[in-house]
Amino acid sequence: MNDAEQAVAAGAGAPEGGRVVRTEAEWAERLTPEEFAVLRRAGTEPAWSGEYVDTKTTGVYRCRACGAELFRSQTKFDSRCGWPSFYEPARSEAVTLIEDRSMGMVRTEVRCARCDSHLGHVFHGEGFPTPTDDRYCMNSVALSLEPDGSGGPA
């Protein structure tokens, strides 16, 4: 391993204590089959099926694979697309964006910067009345919600 690869493996530049690196077999042992299909194989859960589509609970949305903080409930909005939507990540370095040319179109895939798990896609310029006009369209199964304890809506 060269110096740059060692720095990445040690977590240089990665959020929350460094990168999480596991083999696909280790991920398969840790995740449910549905989680594995989405997080490690870039699958998509069916629209309107996810537990966080209509959630109004305040708190922090974390990567279900590694626990990294990804989004906050204050940035969640109703895009009526069938998946939880956010207008920005908790920190820009929490996610990585990758061009995705699958499905016969060009999209931008969103991955967890800490463990490289697939979260969903981000779409720009759709005209939503949010501060960024971005729609981070995430799979519920890729997230876990840590309520803030206030019990109030977002």
Steps between C-alpha positions, in 0.01 A plus 500: 500500500643841406492806732180641348319166533616469862373852575158417355484170691596687818221749444679809375235743382212271595229614740443368851813307580611359168386278222327172562645234273351151491486222246170440322471173695535693828232748386271211404534360853425837665210617282159352424455381140294814418760731658781321316319526165460877536812602693757273333340419163349845426146369498187709555214425733150532349350850510281577803620185681767650724451573868623861475299626200245684716693523828490838674710400803786740580845352515801380308494259208800266502642247258346166588824322406752699706310753713651815344286814530360581155193724523302696757122507520500880457606450136239232422213608277200348325595461134214255433742264326448194721836512679630717784639825359747749645630823353854461638716259701593575862853576374614507139779255580251246642411379151678441172338567164566274202376522141259214434428405138289192578132469407558681167540844659758717674440548873712578803533216748537584869723278716600510864850650516589285800415151368428557128145362526237600245235732646305626198534785248504879501312707244569868431285783371155346527344818638432396858463797738803403709822694567701281257247376240662159547308182575702232672265208432603231750397142562348461848672163538836676461426727799431474871334785689635604837225712659621810686273435797287811466211298361403784267460500125785608276 
